[in-house]
Amino acid sequence: MVIKNVGLETVCGITSKLPDNKLPEVAFAGKSNVGKSSLINVLMNRKALARTSSQPGKTQTINFYNINDAIYFVDLPGYGYAKANENVKAKWGKMVEDYLHKSKKLRKVFLLVDIRHTPTENDKIMFDWIMRNGYEPILIATKLDKIKRSQVQKQMKLLKTSFHGGEKTKVIPFSAQTKQGRDEIYEILDEILQGEEM
């Protein structure tokens, strides 16, 4: 996939109506500080279109990025941010579940998890939500450059076995620093676009 033009097209808050997009969508979900904005920026070949922040929980909206007028990257709000109050957390959850349930153009969901850690309860809930809505999530194991190479296989196995029914799940190790994993994600996006043309 060659990225020629990108733009933030729609921002949906808790009370916004989801856009009736005509192009296919791929969504990115993950907890607040897992590196979602960094991944999206690497995929878009942009330094800071998706806002990265040292303060987790910044993305409180669903952001639709138009890529090449061919596909949307949908940045879902980060979950599990401890300082957000319960009411706000519940609204974020409802917003994300509504999107997964209602989007007619969603083709694939990437769930980002930190390769260094055992998935959290929130990660497992998100995985189950995605499955329940009829999608098979692809796990993106972020922060690959932060662990020793000898640990990678062990951590990948841990990720696969941490999710209910996740043994068959595809896991892509990813580093925003080295860009490892980017081409593998591009291949999946290319397959989606080819599927749309058929």
Protein Blocks (a to p, Z undefined) as FASTA:
>chain_A
ZZfbdcdfbdcdfkbccdddfbdcddddddfknommmmmmmmnopaklpccdfbghklmc
dcdddehhlaccdddddehilklcfklmmmmmmmmmmmmmmmmkbfbdcddddfkbccdf
klmmmmmmmmmnopacddddehklmpcfklmmmmmmmmmmmpghilmpccddddfklopo
jlmmmmmmmmmmmmmmZZ
